[in-house]
Amino acid sequence: MRIIKEGILDSIQDVGRFGYQYLGINPTGAMDKYAMKITNILVGNLPTEAVIEMHFPAGVFMFTQPALIAIGGANFSPSINGDFIPHLHPVMVNKNDVLQFHKPVNGSRAYIAVAGGFFLADWMNSKSTNLKAKSGGFSGRKLLKNDILKLYPLKKYPDHHHSFTVLPWKADTNWNHQIEKTEIPVLDIIPGNEWERLTEESKKNITTSSIEISQQSDRMGYRLNNIPLATSTGEEIISTGVSFGTIQLLPDGKMIILMADHQTTGGYPRIAHIISAHHSALAQAKAGDKIRFRISDIETAEELYIKQQQHLLQLQNACTFRLQEYYKRFAK
């Protein structure tokens, strides 16, 4: 597939590059790994296969060979050859079909998965783009106009002469009504190592007020426009390991949530961590959005994560069956 118009920040991402933080190499990977996995499952890939992560405005892509694709994550109103296609459906595209995106409907990160994945070399066991290290993905950078992404050829595909075919099944992304259905998403947090440094009033402020994500936010971290928090003790801490979803307290009392491109270690107090099952909702938030926090515990976090993974497994089994039946009926 060829990029005929570049997006604001389209890049190749997978689940991330793990096992090298001790060398100072951050994991990177997709911001919304749950959405990335669902998109892969729709086309029959392993959930961990590399995809294209897009922000709006997204790129325009032309396929130079037939392919089975799916669009997941944020809904950016995708179309093929000017005809709108549904979100979260597998779609069989033909040679010279053009995929583009028109307006953001919801969410902030969308994903394109292609059956078989992209023909790209791994860097340290991952295809994720590390923008700072300029390695991994496609030449270690975002996708630009006229870049050509090589695809693995489909071993079999329907013999049709029209442009594309939307397959009739859709992925259900709701695994457990995991986020309270309110205008402002409520994210569960677990107190971090330095939680007790906060004053009682600051602890209360974190969980009783909505907090805006500031414009100083990117794939590395979300800075929050919260009421400045106070601590009862101010001694420095040793720089220690951090992860996606860690909430650090900055010297000015504001908070920052570490995201996919976070540093490997940090010296700011780790006051809390957003539970893994809520990372997807966090990743789909954008600058200007508001979020709320709710105190949780390890047992609840584990229970929700297991339910989320069970949903992915059930979806994978269902999509595998539907694809097998589809190929049997229509393949060459």
Backbone torsions as a table, in degrees:
resi	resn	phi	psi	omega
1	MET	NA	144.8	-176.2
2	ARG	-115.0	139.3	176.9
3	ILE	-85.3	115.6	-179.6
4	ILE	-100.3	-10.7	170.8
5	LYS	-153.9	127.0	-176.1
6	GLU	-80.1	150.9	176.4
7	GLY	-93.2	180.0	-176.8
8	ILE	-68.2	-36.2	177.0
9	LEU	-162.2	72.8	175.7
10	ASP	-93.2	131.6	-178.7
11	SER	-149.6	160.6	175.0
12	ILE	-83.4	127.9	179.3
13	GLN	-141.6	150.8	170.6
14	ASP	-132.0	-151.0	-177.1
15	VAL	-71.8	-16.0	176.4
16	GLY	123.5	174.6	-174.6
17	ARG	-114.6	101.0	-172.1
18	PHE	-110.2	153.3	178.2
19	GLY	99.5	3.7	-176.0
20	TYR	-125.7	11.5	-179.4
21	GLN	-64.3	-27.5	178.9
22	TYR	-67.1	-16.7	175.8
23	LEU	-94.7	1.2	-178.6
24	GLY	86.9	11.4	-179.3
25	ILE	-98.6	114.0	-176.5
26	ASN	-75.8	155.4	-172.8
27	PRO	-67.4	-32.8	-172.7
28	THR	52.9	-137.2	-178.3
29	GLY	92.8	176.6	-179.0
30	ALA	-63.3	143.6	175.3
31	MET	-67.3	-44.7	-179.8
32	ASP	-111.0	87.9	-175.8
33	LYS	-69.9	-29.4	177.5
34	TYR	-64.5	-48.1	178.1
35	ALA	-64.0	-39.3	178.4
36	MET	-60.0	-43.1	-178.6
37	LYS	-67.0	-41.8	178.1
38	ILE	-61.4	-42.6	-179.4
39	THR	-62.9	-41.1	176.4
40	ASN	-64.2	-43.1	-178.3
41	ILE	-59.6	-37.1	-178.8
42	LEU	-60.1	-28.3	-178.3
43	VAL	-104.6	7.6	176.9
44	GLY	86.5	10.5	177.1
45	ASN	-81.0	164.3	164.4
46	LEU	-62.8	144.4	-178.0
47	PRO	-57.9	-22.7	-174.9
48	THR	-90.4	1.7	-176.9
49	GLU	-63.7	151.5	179.9
50	ALA	-69.8	145.4	179.9
51	VAL	-133.5	175.7	170.1
52	ILE	-96.7	122.7	173.8
53	GLU	-96.5	132.5	-176.4
54	MET	-127.0	148.4	168.7
55	HIS	-117.2	161.0	-178.4
56	PHE	-94.4	136.5	0.8
57	PRO	-73.1	134.6	-178.2
58	ALA	-91.5	170.9	-178.1
59	GLY	-76.0	175.5	173.9
60	VAL	-117.9	133.2	-171.2
61	PHE	-126.2	138.1	174.5
62	MET	-117.1	133.1	-179.3
63	PHE	-90.0	130.2	-179.8
64	THR	-100.2	7.2	175.4
65	GLN	-159.9	159.7	177.1
66	PRO	-60.3	147.5	-179.3
67	ALA	-157.3	153.4	172.1
68	LEU	-104.0	121.7	-174.8
69	ILE	-127.6	168.4	170.7
70	ALA	-149.5	149.2	177.3
71	ILE	-115.9	125.1	-179.7
72	GLY	-134.5	-174.3	-177.0
73	GLY	75.7	-133.4	178.5
74	ALA	-64.2	151.1	176.2
75	ASN	-99.2	108.7	179.7
76	PHE	-105.9	25.1	179.9
77	SER	54.7	66.6	-178.0
78	PRO	-73.6	149.8	173.6
79	SER	-141.1	155.3	172.8
80	ILE	-122.5	122.8	-177.9
81	ASN	54.7	33.1	178.2
82	GLY	89.3	-9.5	178.6
83	ASP	-97.5	125.6	-178.3
84	PHE	-66.6	141.6	178.4
85	ILE	-118.2	151.9	-178.3
86	PRO	-73.7	153.4	177.9
87	HIS	-78.0	145.2	173.1
88	LEU	63.3	32.0	172.0
89	HIS	-118.9	145.6	167.5
90	PRO	-71.7	142.5	-177.7
91	VAL	-134.4	126.6	175.3
92	MET	-89.6	117.5	-179.9
93	VAL	-107.3	157.4	-178.2
94	ASN	-110.6	172.4	177.3
95	LYS	-59.8	135.9	178.3
96	ASN	77.7	3.7	173.1
97	ASP	-68.2	144.0	-177.8
98	VAL	-117.0	124.9	179.7
99	LEU	-105.9	128.9	176.2
100	GLN	-144.7	171.2	-174.0
101	PHE	-130.4	136.6	-167.1
102	HIS	-107.3	-42.7	179.6
103	LYS	-159.4	148.4	178.1
104	PRO	-76.7	126.1	177.1
105	VAL	-96.6	-46.3	175.0
106	ASN	-157.7	156.6	179.7
107	GLY	79.4	174.3	-177.7
108	SER	-132.2	-6.3	177.6
109	ARG	-136.1	122.5	179.5
110	ALA	-112.2	159.5	-175.1
111	TYR	-133.7	139.8	171.7
112	ILE	-112.0	121.2	172.4
113	ALA	-109.9	143.0	178.9
114	VAL	-124.1	130.9	-179.2
115	ALA	-55.3	128.1	-177.9
116	GLY	93.2	-20.1	179.1
117	GLY	83.3	-171.0	-178.0
118	PHE	-104.3	142.3	-179.2
119	PHE	-82.6	83.7	-177.8
120	LEU	-135.1	148.3	179.1
121	ALA	-77.6	145.2	173.2
122	ASP	-74.7	148.6	166.9
123	TRP	-123.9	114.1	-176.7
124	MET	53.7	51.6	172.8
125	ASN	66.5	24.7	178.6
126	SER	-153.9	150.8	174.8
127	LYS	-98.6	1.9	-178.6
128	SER	-61.5	143.1	178.9
129	THR	-82.6	121.2	172.4
130	ASN	-100.2	98.3	-172.3
131	LEU	-64.6	-35.4	-178.6
132	LYS	-73.5	-40.3	179.3
133	ALA	-80.9	-11.0	-178.6
134	LYS	56.1	45.8	-178.5
135	SER	-141.1	160.8	179.9
136	GLY	77.7	172.0	178.2
137	GLY	60.6	-136.9	178.7
138	PHE	-100.2	97.9	178.4
139	SER	57.5	24.7	176.0
140	GLY	68.7	23.1	-176.3
141	ARG	-144.3	175.6	175.0
142	LYS	-71.5	162.8	-179.4
143	LEU	-77.3	137.3	-177.6
144	LEU	-121.4	164.5	178.6
145	LYS	-55.5	137.3	179.2
146	ASN	77.3	-0.2	170.8
147	ASP	-63.5	144.4	177.5
148	ILE	-120.6	120.9	177.2
149	LEU	-97.4	120.6	179.9
150	LYS	-79.1	133.7	179.1
151	LEU	-110.1	150.7	170.8
152	TYR	-72.6	133.6	-178.0
153	PRO	-67.1	142.8	174.3
154	LEU	-67.1	131.6	179.1
155	LYS	-70.2	-28.1	177.5
156	LYS	-153.4	145.9	178.5
157	TYR	-157.7	156.7	-176.9
158	PRO	-60.9	143.8	178.7
159	ASP	-89.7	84.3	179.4
160	HIS	-123.3	159.7	-176.2
161	HIS	-111.3	-11.9	174.7
162	HIS	-81.7	179.7	-168.3
163	SER	-74.7	-55.5	-173.8
164	PHE	-144.9	163.0	178.8
165	THR	-134.8	124.1	174.5
166	VAL	-86.6	119.7	178.7
167	LEU	-74.5	148.1	-163.9
168	PRO	-79.2	-1.0	-179.4
169	TRP	-107.0	153.7	-174.6
170	LYS	-130.2	146.8	177.9
171	ALA	-82.9	137.3	172.7
172	ASP	-95.0	119.1	-176.8
173	THR	-89.5	-10.0	-175.1
174	ASN	-87.0	106.9	-175.3
175	TRP	-93.4	-22.3	-178.8
176	ASN	-169.0	28.9	-171.6
177	HIS	48.7	50.3	-165.1
178	GLN	-67.6	-23.7	178.9
179	ILE	-116.3	134.1	179.4
180	GLU	-54.5	134.8	-177.0
181	LYS	-78.4	71.7	176.3
182	THR	-123.4	165.7	-179.0
183	GLU	-60.9	-34.8	178.8
184	ILE	-108.4	119.4	-178.2
185	PRO	-63.5	140.4	178.5
186	VAL	-104.2	117.5	-177.1
187	LEU	-105.0	131.9	178.8
188	ASP	-78.6	137.9	177.4
189	ILE	-126.9	152.9	174.3
190	ILE	-113.4	128.7	179.4
191	PRO	-54.1	138.0	-179.5
192	GLY	-92.7	-175.7	-176.0
193	ASN	-59.0	-33.0	-176.2
194	GLU	-104.5	16.6	-179.6
195	TRP	-56.4	-41.3	-175.1
196	GLU	-71.0	-8.3	175.2
197	ARG	-73.2	-23.0	-179.3
198	LEU	-70.2	146.3	173.1
199	THR	-70.2	160.8	-179.4
200	GLU	-61.0	-36.5	179.0
201	GLU	-65.4	-39.9	179.0
202	SER	-66.2	-40.4	177.0
203	LYS	-59.6	-41.3	-180.0
204	LYS	-66.4	-41.2	-179.2
205	ASN	-61.0	-35.7	-178.2
206	ILE	-62.0	-38.3	-172.4
207	THR	-101.5	-4.4	-176.9
208	THR	-113.0	-4.9	-178.9
209	SER	-126.5	149.2	173.6
210	SER	-79.2	147.8	-173.0
211	ILE	-128.1	132.1	-178.3
212	GLU	-88.4	139.1	172.7
213	ILE	-80.0	124.7	-174.2
214	SER	-78.6	169.4	177.5
215	GLN	-70.4	-15.7	177.5
216	GLN	-86.8	60.6	-176.8
217	SER	-135.3	144.0	-179.7
218	ASP	-157.0	-163.9	-179.5
219	ARG	-67.1	-16.7	179.3
220	MET	-82.9	-39.7	-178.8
221	GLY	-171.8	153.8	173.9
222	TYR	-101.1	115.8	171.5
223	ARG	-84.0	138.9	-175.2
224	LEU	-109.4	141.2	176.7
225	ASN	-91.8	59.8	-178.6
226	ASN	-88.3	162.4	169.7
227	ILE	-59.5	127.4	-178.3
228	PRO	-52.1	132.1	-178.3
229	LEU	-94.4	146.4	-179.9
230	ALA	-110.3	151.4	176.8
231	THR	-116.5	154.5	178.4
232	SER	-90.5	-9.0	177.9
233	THR	-142.7	146.0	-171.9
234	GLY	-125.3	15.4	-178.6
235	GLU	-67.7	151.9	-179.6
236	GLU	-75.3	157.3	178.3
237	ILE	-118.5	157.9	176.7
238	ILE	-72.7	138.4	177.6
239	SER	-59.9	126.0	-176.1
240	THR	-132.5	170.0	-176.9
241	GLY	-65.0	145.8	178.3
242	VAL	-131.9	168.2	-177.5
243	SER	-145.7	172.5	175.7
244	PHE	-56.5	128.9	178.6
245	GLY	93.2	-6.0	175.2
246	THR	-66.2	133.1	176.3
247	ILE	-104.6	117.6	179.7
248	GLN	-105.7	151.3	177.5
249	LEU	-101.2	119.7	-179.1
250	LEU	-82.9	162.7	-177.4
251	PRO	-58.3	-26.0	-179.5
252	ASP	-86.1	6.2	179.2
253	GLY	88.4	-4.8	177.4
254	LYS	-85.0	160.1	-179.5
255	MET	-106.0	154.9	172.4
256	ILE	-135.3	133.7	176.9
257	ILE	-100.6	123.5	-178.8
258	LEU	-76.9	135.7	-176.0
259	MET	-116.5	-158.7	-168.2
260	ALA	-59.5	-37.4	-177.7
261	ASP	-95.4	25.9	-178.0
262	HIS	-60.6	155.7	176.1
263	GLN	-66.7	166.5	-177.0
264	THR	-79.7	-31.7	177.9
265	THR	-137.0	161.7	178.7
266	GLY	-147.1	149.2	-178.8
267	GLY	-105.9	0.2	176.4
268	TYR	-86.0	151.7	179.7
269	PRO	-57.0	133.8	177.1
270	ARG	-95.1	94.2	-172.2
271	ILE	-83.2	-21.8	-179.5
272	ALA	-165.8	170.4	176.9
273	HIS	-137.9	131.8	175.7
274	ILE	-77.0	132.7	-174.9
275	ILE	-63.8	149.0	-174.7
276	SER	-58.1	-37.8	-177.7
277	ALA	-65.5	-16.1	179.8
278	HIS	-105.0	5.8	179.0
279	HIS	-63.4	-33.9	-178.6
280	SER	-63.4	-47.4	178.7
281	ALA	-62.0	-38.4	177.2
282	LEU	-63.0	-45.4	-176.2
283	ALA	-66.0	-26.8	-180.0
284	GLN	-86.3	-2.8	173.9
285	ALA	-80.6	159.2	-177.8
286	LYS	-138.8	171.5	178.4
287	ALA	-56.4	132.8	-177.9
288	GLY	98.5	-21.9	176.8
289	ASP	-74.4	157.1	175.8
290	LYS	-112.0	147.8	177.8
291	ILE	-134.0	162.3	174.6
292	ARG	-128.5	154.3	178.5
293	PHE	-114.3	148.5	176.2
294	ARG	-137.1	131.9	-179.1
295	ILE	-68.4	133.2	178.0
296	SER	-130.6	-164.3	179.6
297	ASP	-144.3	170.4	-176.0
298	ILE	-60.7	-42.7	-177.6
299	GLU	-61.0	-44.7	178.7
300	THR	-65.9	-41.2	179.5
301	ALA	-60.6	-43.1	179.6
302	GLU	-66.0	-41.0	-179.4
303	GLU	-62.7	-45.0	-179.7
304	LEU	-67.6	-38.9	179.0
305	TYR	-63.7	-41.7	178.6
306	ILE	-62.4	-43.4	178.6
307	LYS	-62.0	-39.5	178.2
308	GLN	-63.8	-43.6	179.9
309	GLN	-68.5	-34.9	175.8
310	GLN	-63.3	-39.7	177.7
311	HIS	-62.4	-42.5	178.5
312	LEU	-61.6	-41.4	-179.6
313	LEU	-65.8	-43.0	177.9
314	GLN	-62.8	-41.5	178.4
315	LEU	-64.3	-41.1	179.4
316	GLN	-62.6	-43.6	179.0
317	ASN	-63.0	-42.9	-178.5
318	ALA	-66.7	-44.4	-179.0
319	CYS	-67.8	-37.9	177.3
320	THR	-60.1	-44.0	178.7
321	PHE	-63.7	-45.8	-178.1
322	ARG	-64.4	-39.9	178.9
323	LEU	-66.3	-40.6	178.4
324	GLN	-61.5	-43.5	178.4
325	GLU	-65.6	-38.3	179.4
326	TYR	-63.7	-47.9	-180.0
327	TYR	-63.3	-38.2	178.6
328	LYS	-59.8	-38.4	-174.5
329	ARG	-79.8	-40.5	-168.4
330	PHE	-117.8	-9.0	-174.3
331	ALA	-74.1	158.7	177.2
332	LYS	-67.0	NA	NA
